[in-house]
Amino acid sequence: MKKIIIMAILVAVFSITPHSVCAQGRMMEGNVPEVEILGHFEKAAPTLAERLGQIKGITSVYVSKAMMGLAGGMGAGIPKGMTGKLEKIHIFSAEEDGKSKELRSTAEKFMKENNYEVVMEVKDEGEDYMCIRMKELRKDCREFVLLSTDAEGEVSVIILTGNISEKDLEGLDM
């Protein structure tokens, strides 16, 4: 009987509240949004940022849209025209050899499994490497991933999410 009452309450709540608002609320709380599959709610697959955030011993930075508006006005390397287009930025880095390899392999594996398109790739004669990959998340939102490794073994992954294009990245100073 309790299950029926709980299900009735859930159905009532979801029929009153728009699903997009619910998903946004769960994401704001730091929870993985749920996806309805044949009447059942299941956790959505983790994003690249969530997957990288699970790696212990790396540095991670999250910048919200509100903070970018403030930073863009102060000339923090984000072109003024781009601040309104970005939804968020995630930055992950590792200097320790083992963590650097784990960060890079986790990012590359995730992007390969999720069909990210290679937009640009640069390999230096040394060990320097830089790659930009892109995936369209929805019609007005793309995710660009900048993956770089330097000769000292430091790995950085920068994830830019928003209504941005390859042309917008040309003016980025990161």
N, C-alpha and C positions, 0 to 999 in steps of 0.2 A: 504494500500500500504506500509506503514512504517513497519508493521509486516512482510510482505514478504521480504523486503530488510534486516531487522534485522535477520530474519531466514536464509536468503541466506548467510549473512556474518558469522553467527555462524557456519553454515554447512561448509563453506570454511575454517574457522579457525580450526575447529576440524578435518577436513580431512587432513590438512597440518601438524598439531601438533600432536605428539603421545599422546594418552590419559594418559599414565602413567606420562609423563612430566607435563601435565596440572594438574593432581590430586596432584602431588608432590608440584607444585607451589601454589595451593590453600591451601594445608596443611601447607606449610611454612609460608603463610600469616596469619595463624591462623583461616582460614575458614574451615568449614566442607566440605569435598569433595562431589561433586555431582555424582549421579549414573544415568546412562541412563536406563530408563525403557520404553520400547515400543516407542522409539523416543522422549521421554520427559525426561528432566533432573530434578531430584529431589534430595534434600539434603539427604545424607546418614544418617543412624541412628548415634546418638552421641556415642563416645567411652566411656569407663569407666572413663578415665582421664578427658574428657570433662564434663561428668556428675558430677563428684566429684568437678571439678573446678568451678561449678556453685553455690556451697554451700558457703554462706557468713559466715565469721568469723572463717575460718579454715586456717591453714598454708599450703602452697603448694610450692613445689620446683620442677623445671624441669631441667634435666641435659641432654645435647645433646651428640651425639656420639663424636664430636670434644673435648668437655670438658672432657669426660671420658678418652679419650686417654691421655690427659694431666694429669688428676688426677691419672690414673693408673700408670703413670711413677713416680708419687710422693708418691705412696704407700698409697692411700686414702681408703683402705679397699676393693678395687675392684681387684680381681686376674688379673694379667697381661694377661693371656691367654683368659680372658673373655672380656676384653675391646674391642677387635676387633669384637666380636660377638654381643655386645649390640648395639641397635639402639638408645634407649633412656631410661631414668628412670624418673618416676614421683613419688613424695613423698607427701603424704597428712597426716596431723595430727591435732588432736583437743584435748584440755585438758578440756574445759568447758563441763559440763555434758550434756546439751542439744545438743551441736554441736557434741560431741563424739557419742551420740546415733544416730544422723542424718547421720553422716559420715559412721558409721558401717552399719546401716540399708540400706542406699542408695547403698553402695558397695555390700552387700550381696544380695539385691534384683536384682541388675543389673547382678551379676554373675549367679544367679539362672535362671533369664529370658534368659540369653545368653549361657546357658549350659557349664559353666566352670567346669572342672573336679577337684575334690578334690584330691590333690597329698599328702598332709599331714595335720593332724589336731591334736593339743595338747590342752587339757583342764586340768587346774590345779585345785586342791581342792578349792583354793580361787577363785578369779575372773579373774585370768590370762587366756588368750586364744590366740592361734596362729593357723592360717590356711594358707596353700599355695594352691592356685588353679591355673589351667593352661588351656589355650585355644590355639589351633593351629589356627593362623590367615591366614596363607598360608603355602605352603610346607616348606619354609625355614625361617619361622618366627613364634615364639610362644610368648604369653604374660603370664607371671607369676605374680600373685597377692599375696603379703604377707600381711595378715590382722592380726593385733595384738591388744589386749586390755590388759592393766595391772590392778592391784588391785585398783589403784587410779582413774581409769576410763579414762585414756588417750588412745586414739585410733590412730593407725598408719596404713596407707595403702601405700605399696610400689609396684609400677607397673614396672616390668622389661620387655622390649620388644626387641626381637632380635632372632638371630639364636642360642638359648641357650637350654640346656637340664637340666633335674633334676640333673645330675652329676655336671654340671657347678655351680649349686647353693651351693654345698657342701663347696666350698672354699670361699664363700661370707661372709664378716665380716660386717654385718649391724645390 
